[in-house]
Amino acid sequence: MQIEKDVVMPVKRSQVVYPYEDMEIGDSFKVDGGTLQAMCYQNRKWGKKLGRVYTARKSDDGVRVWRVS
């Protein structure tokens, strides 16, 4: 393995902000091109943080997330 110097570190990806905090029971949002696995992770993370329950389902061109409680 070779050590390299003066290699520029890539800029951190911008973080996508989902509207979890603004959702009421029955509300949903669609993520175009998102994966079900990634959105299930986000649902668990935000659900735990906010004390809510979210669910996600695959749609034709992405993933839709609902607040269920």
C-alpha positions as CSV (number, residue, x, y, z in Angstrom):
1,M,0.0,0.0,0.0
2,Q,1.3,3.4,-0.9
3,I,1.0,6.6,1.1
4,E,-0.1,9.6,-1.0
5,K,0.3,13.3,-0.1
6,D,-1.7,16.3,-1.1
7,V,-4.8,14.5,-2.3
8,V,-7.8,16.7,-2.0
9,M,-10.6,15.2,0.1
10,P,-14.0,15.2,-1.6
11,V,-16.6,17.6,-0.3
12,K,-19.2,15.9,2.0
13,R,-22.4,15.0,0.3
14,S,-25.2,17.3,1.0
15,Q,-27.7,15.8,3.4
16,V,-31.2,15.3,2.1
17,V,-33.8,16.7,4.5
18,Y,-37.1,14.7,4.7
19,P,-40.2,16.2,6.2
20,Y,-40.6,13.8,9.1
21,E,-41.1,16.5,11.8
22,D,-43.9,18.2,9.8
23,M,-46.0,15.1,9.1
24,E,-49.3,14.3,10.7
25,I,-50.8,10.8,10.8
26,G,-51.9,9.7,7.3
27,D,-49.4,12.2,5.6
28,S,-46.9,10.8,3.1
29,F,-44.0,11.9,0.9
30,K,-42.4,10.3,-2.1
31,V,-38.6,9.8,-2.6
32,D,-37.8,9.5,-6.3
33,G,-35.1,6.9,-7.0
34,G,-34.7,6.1,-3.3
35,T,-34.2,2.6,-2.0
36,L,-36.6,0.8,0.3
37,Q,-33.8,-0.2,2.6
38,A,-32.4,3.3,2.9
39,M,-35.9,4.7,3.7
40,C,-36.6,2.0,6.3
41,Y,-33.4,3.1,8.0
42,Q,-34.5,6.7,8.0
43,N,-38.0,5.8,9.2
44,R,-36.5,3.9,12.2
45,K,-34.1,6.7,13.0
46,W,-36.6,9.5,12.8
47,G,-39.4,7.4,14.5
48,K,-37.2,6.8,17.5
49,K,-36.1,10.4,17.7
50,L,-39.7,11.8,17.4
51,G,-41.6,9.0,19.2
52,R,-43.6,8.2,16.0
53,V,-44.1,5.3,13.6
54,Y,-43.4,5.5,9.8
55,T,-43.7,2.9,7.1
56,A,-42.4,2.8,3.6
57,R,-43.5,1.0,0.4
58,K,-41.9,0.7,-3.0
59,S,-43.7,2.6,-5.8
60,D,-43.1,2.5,-9.5
61,D,-40.3,5.1,-9.5
62,G,-39.2,5.3,-5.9
63,V,-40.4,4.9,-2.4
64,R,-43.3,6.4,-0.5
65,V,-43.2,7.0,3.3
66,W,-46.3,7.3,5.5
67,R,-46.7,8.4,9.1
68,V,-48.9,5.8,10.7
69,S,-48.8,6.9,14.4
